[in-house]
Amino acid sequence: VQLQASGGGLVQAGGSLRLSCAASGRTFSNYVMAWFRQAPGKEREFAAGISWSGISTFYADSVKGRFTISRENAKNTVYLQMDGLKPEDTAVYYCAARAGSIFQTYYHISEMYQYWGQGTLVTVSS
């Protein structure tokens, strides 16, 4: 599957952005999806994940209550709604996909995902 992330940009602290990740292929509903992010000089970290059905969602503590992950399987797209943005949210955001299921405690592990998008830059000014 090929992933194309979009929606990044420059926003002031407290603002909102919505990232989108469009996937190619006809079996998008079979993929677990996630968003990771990498800030300058830091390692890539998990932000949010969603099960193939969309019923189960998982968040890093740093974004819980501010970010919402969702998916539209009919459109082969996963979203990340980011509200209450902070300067520390500045990073390149990557969407990732895994064929098949993941036990919930493994969503945050980047090695569990086989496919990655190219990333979209989010910059939050103070």
C-alpha positions in Angstrom: 0.0 0.0 0.0 1.2 3.6 -0.7 0.4 6.3 1.7 0.2 10.1 1.0 0.1 12.4 4.0 -1.1 16.0 3.7 -2.5 18.9 5.7 0.5 20.1 7.6 1.4 23.8 7.9 2.1 26.7 10.2 -0.3 27.5 13.0 -0.2 29.5 16.1 -0.3 27.9 19.6 -3.8 27.0 20.5 -4.9 26.5 16.9 -6.0 23.5 15.0 -4.9 21.4 12.0 -6.3 18.3 10.3 -4.0 15.9 8.7 -5.1 13.4 6.1 -3.4 10.2 4.9 -4.7 8.7 1.7 -3.9 5.1 1.0 -3.8 3.3 -2.3 -5.1 -0.2 -2.7 -8.5 -1.9 -2.3 -8.1 -3.5 1.2 -7.6 -0.4 3.3 -10.1 -1.7 5.8 -7.7 -4.5 6.6 -5.0 -2.2 7.8 -4.3 -0.8 11.2 -3.3 2.8 10.9 -1.2 5.2 13.0 0.4 8.6 13.1 3.9 9.0 14.3 5.9 12.2 14.6 9.5 13.3 14.6 10.6 16.6 16.1 13.9 18.2 15.1 16.8 16.4 16.8 14.5 13.8 18.4 13.5 10.2 17.6 10.3 9.4 16.0 7.5 8.8 18.4 3.9 7.4 18.4 1.1 9.9 18.4 -2.1 8.0 17.7 -3.4 4.7 16.3 -6.7 3.3 15.1 -7.9 -0.3 14.6 -9.1 -1.5 11.1 -12.7 -1.0 12.1 -12.1 2.4 13.7 -13.7 1.2 16.9 -10.5 1.3 18.9 -8.2 4.3 19.2 -5.0 4.8 21.1 -3.1 8.0 22.0 0.2 9.0 23.4 -0.2 10.7 26.7 1.3 13.9 25.3 -1.6 14.3 22.8 -4.5 12.6 24.6 -7.5 14.9 24.9 -6.2 17.2 22.1 -5.8 14.9 19.1 -8.4 12.7 17.5 -7.6 9.9 15.0 -10.4 8.7 12.7 -10.8 6.8 9.4 -13.1 6.6 6.5 -12.6 3.2 5.0 -14.8 4.0 2.0 -12.4 6.8 1.1 -9.2 4.9 2.0 -8.3 7.8 4.3 -7.2 8.2 7.9 -7.3 11.6 9.7 -5.6 13.3 12.6 -7.5 16.2 14.0 -5.2 18.3 16.1 -6.6 20.9 18.5 -5.0 23.0 21.2 -1.7 22.8 19.4 1.4 23.6 21.4 4.9 24.6 20.2 6.1 21.1 21.3 3.8 19.5 18.8 6.1 20.9 16.0 7.3 17.9 14.0 7.1 16.0 10.8 4.0 13.8 11.0 4.0 10.4 9.3 1.2 8.0 8.7 1.9 4.3 8.9 0.0 1.1 8.1 0.1 -2.5 9.1 -1.7 -5.3 7.4 -3.6 -7.3 9.9 -4.3 -6.6 13.6 -2.0 -5.6 16.4 -2.4 -6.3 20.1 -3.3 -3.0 21.7 -0.1 -2.7 23.7 2.0 -2.7 20.4 0.4 0.2 18.6 3.2 2.6 19.7 6.0 0.4 18.3 7.1 1.8 14.9 8.6 -1.6 13.8 5.1 -3.1 13.8 4.2 -1.0 10.7 5.2 -2.1 7.2 4.2 1.0 5.2 5.0 4.6 5.8 4.0 7.9 4.1 6.4 10.6 3.2 5.5 12.9 6.2 4.0 16.3 6.5 5.5 19.2 8.5 3.5 20.8 11.3 5.0 24.0 12.8 3.4 25.6 15.8 4.5 29.1 16.7 4.3 30.5 20.2 
